[in-house]
């Protein structure tokens, strides 16, 4: 099981990635387009990343926003689906 600080770090990375892509996780959850379990799964998937420092750096370089996640993002498919859902 992951320790609390690792989980918090990756939860923040998932949240920052969503914001960078223009995805409002809270709004999607309230509208029923995203379940709490899916967010939890995304955070767990993120904890399996071998290089979260690269993600943090990428996010720092894309403060103005981005169309896509970096290629190595373990949650790319989910983020693209949510991004599309947010524009429908």
N, C-alpha and C positions, 0 to 999 in steps of 0.2 A: 504494500500500500504506500502511496506517495505521502510525503510529509506535508504538513500544512503550508509551509512557505513555498514549496514547489507548486502546489495546487494554486495558491494565490497568484504566483508569478504567471502561470500559464492561463489562468482565468483572465488576468489583466491583458495578456497578449491576445487572447481570443477577442476580448472586448475592443482593444485598440485596432485589431485587424478589421473588425466589423465597422468601426467608426471610419477608418481609412477608406473602406469600400462604400461608404455612404449607407450602411445598413444599421437600422435602429433595432437592436435585439429586443429591447423592452417593448417597443411598439408592436413588433411582430408577435411577440409572446402574448401580449394583451389581445391582439386580433385573432389569436388562435393559429397563426401561421408557423409557430415554432413552439415546441414543447420544452419544458425544463429539462427533461431527460436528454433531449437532443443537444442542449447547451452543455450539460454535464458530459455527454459523450464527446463533444468537441474539445472540451478542456482535457479530458483524459487522453484523447488522441494527441493533443498538443504536448502533453507531458512525455510522450514517446519520441518526440523530436530530439535528434541528436545534437542540434545546434541552435538553441533558442537565442543565442547572442546574434546570430545572423538575422533572425527575424526582428529582433529589437533594433538592429542597425537599419534594416530595410524600412521598418516603420518610421524611424527617424528621418530617413531620406524621402519619405512620401507623406509628410505632414499635410500637404495640400490635397491629398486624396490619390486614389488609384482606381483603375478599372478592374484589375485582376490581382490576385495574391501572387507572391513569388512562386516559382515552379515547385519548390520543395515543401510548400505548405501542406500539411497533412489534412487540412480541412477545406482545401480548394473547392471541391465539388459542392459542399454544403454552402460555402459563401457565395458561389456563383448562382446556385439555386435561390438563395435568399435575396440576392441582389436583383435577380429577375422577378421574383415575387413582389419585391418592393416597388417595381416599376410598372407592374400590371394594373 
